[in-house]
Amino acid sequence: MSLAAVIGESARTAGFALAGALVFPAEDADEARAAWSSLPAEVAVLVLTPRAAAWLGTVPKARRDVLLVLMPP
């Protein structure tokens, strides 16, 4: 079964857990990279906050089996 996940600041991502998404709080670049590294293979949709996207840079593009969604600022 496919999963949805969210990486980013706690204040912006906590509510996604109510919808059943896996939430990976990240308050800095190291936490964002650790979250990215720990994503299960079943993740098909990944939502990133703008800061998380900046912290991860081009790393998420390396995984082509995941639909990336960027939250608006």
Buried (B, 14 or more C-beta within 10 A) or exposed (E): EEBBBBBBBEEBBEEBEEEEBBBBBBBEBEBBBEBBEEBEEEBEBBBBBBBBBEBBEEEBEEEEEBEEEEBEE
